[in-house]
């Protein structure tokens, strides 16, 4: 079995990071567990989360239909029943 990286505990994260977790859980994306793992390195979390926000929410740069195609493709690559 591949090694696993444990996510951080919410209580150990700064309030701004906890807010990112909350927003992700509310929206259902990005995966909040991934964010909790990335939060072990604040630069990685910021880079990923800020890019995600700009592409999928703030900038509206990606058409919603294309976002759904990407989500389905990602799920299929991981053998998820999405």
C-alpha positions in Angstrom: 0.0 0.0 0.0 1.2 3.5 -0.8 2.3 5.7 2.1 -0.3 8.2 3.2 0.1 11.8 4.3 -2.1 12.7 7.3 -4.0 15.9 6.9 -3.6 18.6 9.6 -6.1 19.0 12.3 -8.4 22.0 11.8 -7.6 23.4 15.2 -3.9 23.8 14.3 -4.6 25.9 11.2 -4.9 29.7 11.2 -8.4 31.1 11.0 -7.9 32.1 7.3 -6.9 28.5 6.4 -9.9 27.1 8.3 -12.1 29.4 6.3 -10.7 27.9 3.1 -11.5 24.4 4.4 -15.1 25.6 5.2 -15.6 27.2 1.8 -14.3 24.0 0.1 -16.6 21.8 2.1 -19.6 24.1 1.4 -18.9 24.1 -2.4 -17.8 20.4 -2.5 -14.6 21.5 -4.3 -11.7 21.5 -4.1 -11.4 18.4 -1.9 -11.1 19.6 1.6 -8.9 16.7 2.6 -6.5 17.6 -0.1 -6.4 21.2 1.3 -5.7 19.8 4.8 -2.7 17.9 3.4 -1.5 20.9 1.4 -1.8 23.0 4.5 1.3 21.2 5.9 3.2 23.6 3.5 1.4 27.0 3.5 3.0 28.0 0.1 1.6 24.9 -1.5 -1.8 25.5 -0.1 -1.9 29.1 -1.2 -0.7 28.3 -4.7 -3.2 25.6 -5.2 -6.2 27.3 -3.6 -5.6 30.7 -5.1 -5.3 29.2 -8.6 -8.4 27.1 -8.1 -10.3 30.2 -7.0 -9.2 32.2 -10.0 -9.9 29.5 -12.5 -13.2 28.1 -11.2 -14.8 30.9 -9.2 -13.4 34.4 -9.2 -12.4 34.8 -12.8 -15.0 32.7 -14.5 -12.3 31.9 -17.0 -13.5 28.3 -17.5 -16.9 27.5 -18.9 -19.1 25.6 -16.5 -19.6 22.8 -19.0 -15.9 22.4 -19.5 -15.4 22.3 -15.7 -17.9 19.4 -15.5 -16.1 17.5 -18.2 -12.8 17.9 -16.4 -14.4 16.7 -13.1 -15.9 13.6 -14.8 -12.6 12.9 -16.5 -10.6 13.2 -13.3 -13.1 10.9 -11.5 -12.9 8.3 -14.3 -9.1 8.3 -14.2 -9.3 7.5 -10.5 -12.0 4.8 -11.0 -14.4 6.9 -9.0 -18.1 6.4 -9.6 -18.8 10.1 -10.1 
